Amino acid sequence: MPALEGKVAIVTGASSGIGEAIVKELVASGMIVAGLARRIERVEALAAGLKGEKGKLSPVKCDVTKEEDVKNAFAWVKKNLGAPSVVINNAGVLKQSLLSSCDMKDIQMMFDTNVVGLVACAKEALNSMVENKTEGTIININSLAGHYILAFPGVSGYNATKFAVTALTEGLRNEASMLGANVRITSLSPGAVESEMTDQFKSQDQSEGVLDHFEMLPAKDIADCALFILKSPQRMNISEMTVLSPKETGLTQAKATATMLEKMAPK
């Protein structure tokens, strides 16, 4: 089991949801964590709340859609904390809209964040680990949507970005092997998780919500999965981990789809 205490980790999208939960778990395990996010004030508040834990959180302002931000953030981490042995690409966006009536800015934002931003961070991470001969781990927070087409109206754009994450993760693993790097690369694919991202699917009144058919997992469960991956032996690469509630099934997804269609039907 690799020792985590004292090692440096970078987590993107650290201001809320899964990213925030992962940061808490890593700091509790004694890691020196750089929490990257646009909403830096939220990471600063999180850091203040984690004082006294075994590890430490350093907030770093970064918009992963801007390559220069990513480069500067990784350079800051190397200079101030040390070369990272763990990078968790968690930053993600879901803008629900039909392709036939979508705002192209929303589609652009999803691809810039979920795909291009992930590549920018993965590039810096792998190059750093190769340069420093680091026994490293890169975890891409993917989604159930990265493995099959969801029938939910309005999520096709998001679905496409996560399919891209699946392909990019496999490609990154091939490159790590080609470069002779001792770097594990994992796709961690949750189903429905309690977060700001899924709040948009909740009913704002007393009517049935789209996700009422599911029992959504708390973000901490996904953080526990990330910790399990990191604590597994370095010789073992968990290439894909898919995790969802026992109540998230084909049947409940069909019921959720029916609820969405009913809400979207002309009145």
N, C-alpha and C positions, 0 to 999 in steps of 0.2 A: 504494500500500500504506500503510494507516494506521500511524503510528509508535506503538508500544506503550510504549516506555520512559518511565517517569515518570507514566504514567496510572494511575488508581485503578480497581481491580476488586473486586467482591464475589463470593465463591463460597460457596454454601451446601452443607452436608453435606461440609465440608472435612476431616473427621477420618479418612477412609479411602476406599479404592476409587477411583472415577472422580474424585471431588472432590479427593482428595489429589493424584492425578496431575495434574489441571488446575492446581492451585495451584503445583506444582513447575515446570510449563512456563511459567506466567505470571511467576513470580518470576525464573526464568532469563532471561526476555525483558525484564526490567527494570521490570516493573509493581509498583505498590504495592498489595498484595493484602490484603483483609480476609477471613479465613477464618472463616466462621460455622459453629458446631456446638454440639451439646449437650455432647459429650465434649471440653470445652475443653482438658483436659490433653494430649490427643493432638495437638491443633493447636499447642499450646505446644511440644511435643517436635519437631514438624515444623518450626516456626519456628526453633528452635535449630539444627536440622540444615541449614537453608538460609542460615545466616549466611555472608557472603562472596559470595553471588550478586549479580547486578546489581540486582535488586529487593529487596523486603522483604515479609515476611508478618506481619500483625498478627492474633493470635487474638482472636475476639469470641464470647463465649458467647451462643448464641441457639437457642431452640426455635421453629422456624418455624410450629409449630401454635398458637403464642400470638402474636396480633397485636401485643400490647404489646411483646413481645420483638423482633419484626421492626422496629417503629417505632423502638425504642430503639437497635437495632443500626445502622440506616441513619442515625439522627441522630448517633451516635458517629462513624461513618465520615466524615460530612460535616464534623463539627467538628474531627476529629483528622487526617484524611487528605485530605479534599477530596471534591468531588462525584464520584461514580463515572461512568465512561464505559462500563464493562462490568459487567454483572450476569449471573451464571451460576447458574440455578436447578437445582441438582443433588440436593438432599436428597430421599431417597426410601426407601420401606419396602415390602418384599414379605413378607407373611405367608401361607404356603401352607396352605390349608384348603378343604374342600368347602363350598359354600354351604349344603348341607343339614345340615351339622353344625358350622358355623363358630362361633367365638367372636365375637360382635358387636363386642367391643372391638378385635379385630384389624381388622375391616372399617373401623371408625371411625378407627383409627390410620392406615390406608392412605389414606383419603380426606382426613383432616386434614393429613397430611404431603404426599402427592403432588399434591393438588388445592388445598385451601384454603391450605396454606402457600405453594404456588407462586404463587397469586393475590395473597396478602399481599405477597410480595416483588416480584412484577411490578408491582403497584400503586405501591409506593414507588419502584421503579426508574424507571418511565415518568414519574411525576410529577416526580421529581428531574431527569430529562433534559429534560423540557419546560421546567421552571422555569429551569434553568441554560443552556438552549439548547445542550445537549450533543450532539455527534455520537456517538451511543451505539449499543451493541449489547447485546441481551438474548438469551441462549441458554437455552432450556428443555431440560434433559436428559430426553428422552422415552424411547421404547423401541420395538422392533419390535412389542411388544404394544399399542402405540398405534395400529396401522394394520390389524390383522386379528386375529380371534379365535384364540388359541392353543388347541390341543386338549389341552394338558396338564391333567390333573385338579388342582384345587386352586388355580388361578391366576386364576379368573374375577374375583375382587374386584380384584386388581392390574390385570388386563386392562382393567377398567372405568375405573380411575383414569387409565390412560394414554390411553385413548380421549378422556377429558376433557381431558388435556393437549394433545392434537392440536387439539381444538375451541377451547380457550382460547388457544392460540398464534395461530391464525388470527384469532380475535376481537381479540386484542391488536394484531396487525398492522393490522387495520382501524382500530382506535382511534388508533394512532400516526399513520396517514395522515390521519384526520379532524382530529387536533390539529395537523397540519402539522409534526410532529416529525421530525427527521433521525435516526431511530432504526431500526436493523435488528433484526428479531426472527426467530430461527431455532429450529426444532425439530430437535434432534440425537438420532437414534433408533438406539441400538446394539442388536445382537443379544446373544448370550451373552457376558458379560465376566467375567474373573476378579475376584471381589470377595467381601466378606463376605455380600452378598445372595445370591450363587449358591452359597455354601458349603453351604447347607441341602439342595441337590440332589445333593451328592456322597455317594458311598457311604462309610459309616463302617467298613465291613469289607472283605473281599476280593471281595464280590459286585460285579456290574456297576452302575455309577453311572448316574443318569439322563442326565447330561451327558457321559458317556464317548463318546457318538456324535459330539459336537461337538469342534471345536478352538477353545476359547474364546479370545477376544482379550484381551491384557493391557490394563489400564486406561490405560496410556500411549498406546495407539493412539487411544483416544477423546479423550484430552487433545490429541494431535496434530491431530485433526479440529477441535477447538475453536480451536486456534491458527490453523489454516488459515482458518476462518471469520473470525476477528478480523483477520487480515492481508489479507483480500480488500478491494478498494476499497470505500469507504463508499457509493459509488453502487450497489453490488451487494448485494442481499439474498439470501442462500442460505436460502430459506424452509424447506427440508427436506433433511436429510442422513441417509441410512440407511446404516449400516455394520455388516457382520457377516463372519465367517470364510467363506471359500469352501466350507468343509465343513459350514456350517450351511445346510441345504437342506430342502425339503419332505420328502425321504426320511429324512434324519437326525432331523428333528423327529418323524416318524412312529415311528421306532425308539425315540426317547426316550419318546414317549407309551406305547408298548407296554411299555417297562421300568417306567414309573410304574404302569401298570395291574397289572402282575404283582406289584409290591411291595405294592400296596394290596389285592390279592385276599385274601379270607378264607383262613386257613391250616387 
